C-alpha cells in the first residue's frame, strides 16, 4: 500500500477534476471567468473543512500560469512574509497561498498589506472561520471573499467513484459501494473526511485480490470513535446558536431541542447557551410572558449549580418552554428606537422640572420646581412632560398584540391618549 493518504492521492491535478462549487466554477461562475481570462486577484476562500480550498488555490495558480508560494499561518512569521514580498517583486508576481489565514495575528496580517496593495503578491487566503471577524478590515477590503459550500451528496458520490476508478490501491481490492448512506452522512460534506473514512474501511476489511463491497455497517464500525464535527470557536458554533435562537423565536420546540442537542453533543459551554436564552427571553418574549425572563435566569443558575449531564434536562425544559411562549419584541424595538433618537438628537437637556436639586443653589435655579409627585394624582398618575421639548410626544414603546400587552396598551391609552398617540 502507498504511504500517501488516499485523500492526498486523489487531489485533483487540473480544474476539470475539481468537484463542487458550481456557483464559482460552473459556466458563468466568477472563478471560471478568471481562469478563462488567465487573470487572478487577491481573495479569501472561506468554507468548511474538506471543500477544496487548498486544492482550488493550487489549481488557480496552475490554470493562470502563475508561480505559487505557500505559507502556513501556524508556522510563518512577519519576517517570512516580508522575504516573500521582496522576492515577489517583478513583472510576474507570484500567488501567495496562506492556509488558515485566520490564525495570523494582526502584525502578520499587517505585513501582507503593502505587498497586496502594490500587487507584489496576489494573496489567496483559506479559512474555515468568518473572515469578517478573523481578518483585519484593512486586508479584507483588498480581497474578494468567496464562500465555498459543503459538498452535496452527488458531489461526494463523484469523489468516491473517481477514487474507485482511478486509485490503483482501491482497484487492486476491487472495491465497490453496496451502500453509501453512512459514508455520506459521516463525511458531513467534507471530501477529505470522506476519503479518509473510505480508506479506513478498506484497510480494515478484506485483503488484496479479494473483492470488497462496502456496506453501511462496515462504515459505522470503522467510524464508531469519530467525534461530532464541532468547533466551539468556529462558524458551526455561531450557526447552531443562531438556529437555536431562531427556532425558539419561531415557536418550534422540536427544532429548538434538536439544535440544543447538537450543541450539547459537540461539547458546547452550557452556560453560553443559558446566557443566550436569557437574552432571548427578554428580546423575543418580553412583556408577552414576563415569567420567561425569570425562568431563563433561574435555569441559568440551576445549570451552573448542577452541571452536566443533568443540566441538559434543565436546558431542554427551558428551550421548549420559551419556544411555546407568546412572543413580543416591543422592549427590544423601544430601546433600538430610543438609541437611534439619541444618536440623531445628541445630548438634549433634561427638563428642569425633572432635575435633581440636592443643593440650595440648584433649588434657587428652579431645579425640580414644577415636578408633580405622581403618587399624589388620581390612580397614582399625574400628567406632565417627561421628555426634552425637542422630542416631546415621541413614542418609542409600542405594546405588542398579545393579552398582557393589550392590557398595557389600555392603561397607556388612559394615561397618554393624546400625547403619545395611544388612543389610535
N, C-alpha and C positions, 0 to 999 in steps of 0.2 A: 504493500500500500504506500502511496505517496505521503510524505510527511507534511505536505502543504494542505491546509484545511480545504474541504470541498468548496466552502464559500469563496475562498481566495482563488481556487482553480477556475471557478465559474464566473469570475469577474469579467464583464463584457469587454471585448477587445476593440469594438467600434460602436458608434452611436446606434447602429441598426440592431444591436443585440440588447440595448437598454430596454428594460421593461417598466411600464408605468409612466406616470407624469405626462399623460397625453395633453393636458391643458397647456403644458410648457413646450413639449417636444413634438406634439402631433402637428398635422397640417395647419399652418397659420399660427402655431404657437410661437411665443416671443423668442425662446431659446432656439427653436428650429430656424427662425428667420436670421438670428445672429450667426448660426452655423452656416447657413446658405450664403451669407454675405462675408463669411470669414472675419467677422468683427466681434469683439468682446468688450464688455465694460465691467467695472468693479461691481461685485454683487455679494449678497449674503444668501446662502441656501439654508432655509430653515425647515426642519421637518423631523419626524420621529426617527429612531434608530432603524437602520436597515432599509431606508428608502432610496439609497444610492447617491448620497451627497458627495462622498469622496470619489466614487466612480465617475459621476457626472462631471466633476471638476476636471479630472484627467481627460475625459473624452472631449470636453470643450476645448482644452488645450490642443489635443491631437487634431480635432476637426478644424481648428482655426490656424494650425501650423505655428503654434506659439510654444516656446520653451516653458517649463513649469518648475517652480521651486516649491518645496513642501516644508512647512513648519508645523510642529505640534505645539499647541498653546500650553501644554503641560510642561514642556521642556525648554522652549525658546525664551530668550531674554531680549531686552531692549537692544543690546549690542548685536545680537544675531540679526535683528530686524534692520538695523542701520547698515550692517555689512551687506545684506541682500539688496537694500535700496541703492547702495553705492554701486554694486556690481550690475544692477539693472539698468543703469544709465546707458542709453544707446538708441539706435534707430528702431530696434525691435524689442521693446521691453518685455520681460517675462511675466507670466502669471504667477502670483504668489498664492498658494493654497494654504490656508490656516485652518486646520481641523480643531474643533471645539473652541472656536474663537471667543465664546462666552467666558472661557477661563482666563483670557488675557485680562490683566489688571489695567487700570487707567493709563499708567505710564507706557505700557506696552502698546495699547491701542493708540495713544497719542503719537507714539513713534512711527506709526503707519501713516499718519495724516499727510505729511509733506510728500511722501512718495506717491500716495494715491491721488493727492491734489494735483501734482505736476505730471502725472502719468508715467513716472519712473517705474512703477509696478502696477499691474492690474490685479486687484485683490479679489480672491474668491474665498469667502469665509463660510465655514459649515458650523451649524449649531442646532442642538435639539431644544434650546431654550428660546423664549421670546426675545428677539433682538431689541425690541422696544425697551426692555428692562435691562438687558445684559450688555448691550453695545453702546458706547458713547454716542450721544446725538451728533457730535461733530463728524464722527466717522460714518455713522448711519446715514447722514444726509448726503454723503458722497457715494453711497452704494444703493443699488436697487435690490430690494428684498424679494426673493422668490420662494413661495411656500410649496414644499413637497408633501404630498399626502401619503398616508399608509397605503400599501399595495392592496388592491382588491383581491377577492378570491380567484378571479380569472387571471389576474396578473401573477399570483402565486403559483397557480397551476402551470402557467407558461414557464416560470422559473424552474419548477420541478421537472417538467417534460424536457426542457433543454438539457438539464443536468443528466437525466436518464439516457438521453440520446447521444450526448457529446462526451461525457466523462468516462474515461477508459476504465477506471476502477469500478464504477457502477455497472458498466456494460459487461465487465468480466463476471459479475454476480447475477446478471440477467434480472435486474431489479425492475419491478413494475408496481403500480399502485392499484391495489384491490379496493381500498377505502382511503379517502382523503380528508374526511371531516375533521378528525382530531389534529391532523398535521396542519391544516389551515387555521383551525381555532387557536391552537397553542402558539402559532407563529406570531399572532397579533399584528399581521400586516407587515412584518419585518422579514425581508428576504434573507438576511444573514442568519437570523434565528431559524428560519425555515430550513435552510440548507444544513446548518449545524445539527438540527434535530434529525433530519433525514440521514445524515452521516452516522449519528449515534445509533439510530435504529438499524441501519445496515451492519454496522460494526458488531452489534450485539445479537444479530440474528443471521444464521446461515454461514456458509463458507464459500471461498472462491470455487467457481464451477457449478455451484448449486443455484438454481433459480430462487428468487425471493419475491413473494407477493406481499406487499406491506398492508397491514390491517390497522384499524383504529386501536385495537388492543395493544399491538406492538408499540405504537406511538405513545399511548398512555403510560405503558410500563416504563418506557425509556425516559419519559418526561415527568415522572411522578415527583421528582425532587425540584422541579423548576419552580421558581418563585413567581408570584404575580408581578407583572410589569408595572412598577410604580416608583416614582421619584418624588419624595416629599418636597423637593425644591424645583421640580421640573414642571413642564406645561401640563402634564396629566394631573398633577396636583391642583392646578388652577381650573382645569377643565371639569374635574369631578366636583369640586366645591361649587363651581358655577352651576353645574347640572343639578346638584342637590338643592341649592337655594332656589333655582328657577322652578324645580318640581314642587317644593313646598309652597312657593308663591302661587303656583298654578293650581294648587289644591289637589295634587296627585300623591297620596300617601304611598302608593305602590312604587312609583318611580323614586320617590324620596328615600324610602327604606332600602331600595336597590343600590342607589348611589352611596348611601351611608355604608352599606355592606362592602362596596368596592373600596372605599377609603379605609375602613377598618381592616379589611384583608390586606391592604397594601402597607399597613403599619403607620397610618397617619396619626399625628398627635391628637388625641381625643379632646383635649382642651381647646385646640384650634377649632375643631368642629363646634364645640359648645359655645365658644365666643362668637362665631359667625351666626349661630342660631339665636343668640341674644340680640344681635343687631337686627336680624330678620324680624324677630318678634315685635320690635318697635317700628322698623321701617315699613313692613308689609302688612302688619296686622293692627298694631297700634290701638286706637280707640274702639275699633270694631270688637275687640275682645281684650280688654286691659289685663286680664289674668294671664295672657300669653307671655308677657314680659316677666311676670313673677315666676311662671313655670320655667321659663328658659334660665333665669338666674338660679332658681332652686336646683334645676337639673345640672347646671354647671358646677355648683357646689357639691352635689352628690357624686358627679363623675370624678371630681378632684379627691373626694374622701374615699370612694370605693375602689377606683382603679379598674384596670382590665383584668379579667374578661367580663365581669358583671356589669360594668358601666355601659357595655354595648346595649343592654336591655333598657337602661335609662335613656340613652340617646334615641333608641328606636321608639320608645314611648313619646319622647319629645317631638321627633320629626313627624310622626303620624298625627299627633295632636295638633301641631302647628299647621300641617297641611290641611286638616279638616276645619280649622278656624275660619270665620268670615274674615275678609281682607279689607284693609284700608291703608292707603299711603298718605293720608291727609297731613300727618305730622311731618313726614319727610318733605312733602311738597311745600308746606308752610315755611320750614327753615330754609329750603332752597330759594324760595321766592324772596324771603327776607334777606338772605345773604346777597342775592343779586341787587336788591334795593340798596343795601349798604354799599355795595361796590359802585353803584351808579350815583348815589347821592352824597357819599362821603360821611364825615362826622358831623351830622346835624346836631344842633344844640338841644339838650334835654329841656322840655318846657319848664319854666321857672317854678311852676306850682308843684312839680314832681321832685325838685332838687332837695337834697338833704341840707339841713340847716343846723349843724352842731355848734356853731359859734354865734355870738351876739351880732357880729358884723354881717354874717350871712342872713340872719333874720332881718336886720335893718335893710338889707338889699332886696328883701322880698322873697327870699328863697322859701318855697313851701307855703306861701301866704294863702293862695286860693285853692289849695288842695282840700277836697271833701273826703272825709273818712268814710269809706264805703259802707261800713257796718252801721252807720247812722241812717242810711237810706232804707226805704221800704224794700223788704226782701233782701236786705244786706247789699243793695246795689244803689249807686249814685252816679248818674250820667255826668260825664266830664270828658275833657280831651286828654288823652294819654300820649298820642303820637306827636312828633315835632310838626309844626304847622305846614312845612313844605310837602309832607306826605300824609296830611290829615285825610282820613277816610279810606286809606289804602288797606285792602283786605288781603291778608296773607293766608289765613286759615279758612279752608272750605270743608266743612264736615262731609264725610262720605255718605253713601246711600246704604246704610245698614241700621238696624233698630237702635243701637246705642247712640250713633252719631245723629240720627234723626231727632232723638231726644235733645242732644246738644244743640242742634240747629234751632229747635223750637225755643230753647232758653235764650240763645243768642238773638233770635228774632225779637223776643220780648224786651231785650236789653238794648240792642243796637240796630233796630229795624231800618232806620233811615241812614245812620252814619256809615255803616259798612255794607249796606245793601242786603242784609239777611232777610228782608221782607220779600225779596224776589222769589 
